[in-house]
Amino acid sequence: MEIDVNDVLLYSNLPYTLFKRGKVRDIYDLGNNLLIVSTDRISAFDVVLPDGIPHKGQALNLLSVYWFKETEYILPNHLLKEVDSRTILVKKSEPIKAEFVVRGYLYGSAWEKYKKGEEIYGYKLPPTLKKAERLPEPIITPTTKAEVGHDVELTRDQAAKLVGKSILSEIEEYCLKIYENASKKAEEKGIIIADTKFEFGLHEGNIILIDEILTPDSSRFWPKNQYKVGVDQPSFDKQYVRDYLTSTGWNKQPPAPHLPKEVIIETSRRYIEAYEKLTGQKFLEKIVKK
């Protein structure tokens, strides 16, 4: 499909009470429920960029809807209704104040720590692993859930103090089950899920999945047919934008620089391709208005 760099939604303006405007999502308060609009904003290094990525919000929203339905047999989630290709109606819950990254491969910040000889969030890994190598077992690396700025990494003991031991144990079990099942399905479709972030909430006293799930914004997706241990991996996620921004010498402080047209188009293409590969559905058919 042809991609128009000007065809973006940066900010929504609906006739409801604005609950929160995040880096990507605009959230409206509907009483017992929330309306979540996935815009085309993109952030890198915790800074929202001035340019939007065409169809990014739709790809994120549709992929989250797909995975919410695929994983609800493991754990219920907040999804009530898909309103349109970029909007969902969800249950209002009390967010659990930590995020949980499941890492199946040694990459990113974990690799940076590992090569310095440091423990990874309290884990002591074997000494001979290479960059992007599959870990002996997936590990869970929790962080704080910061409203602004950077999240702060937590050890398991610190996470237990923050959310409670029993809740943490339940969450860890859900994280690993969802990652294991999603990774298997994704690999069958040619994508490796190197790592992914989950967020949880409490609804009527029960733990549920909230926010987004298994998208290019919350995960590292690698093409399986190009995977090679020891080197940087091509990806379907935001790493492409991060790599470009790093190459410019930007100091990672606002304001962020503009993205060239070719980077915007290529990033959009990668989001769409990730959606189509993982779901087996044509993106254009899903975004056509009913």
Protein Blocks (a to p, Z undefined) as FASTA:
>chain_A
ZZdfklccfbdcdfbdcfbdcfkbccddehjaccddddfbdceehiacfbdcehklmmmm
mmmmmmmmmmmmmoccfbfbdfblmbccdddddddfbdcdddfbdehjllmmmmnopaee
hiacdfkbcehiacfbacdddddddfbhjdddddfklmmmmnopklmmmmmmmmmmmmmm
mmmmmmmnopacfbacdddddeehiacdehjehiaklpccddfklgcghiacddfbfklm
mmmmmmnopahiacdddddfklmmmmmmmmmmmmmmmnopafklmmpcZZ
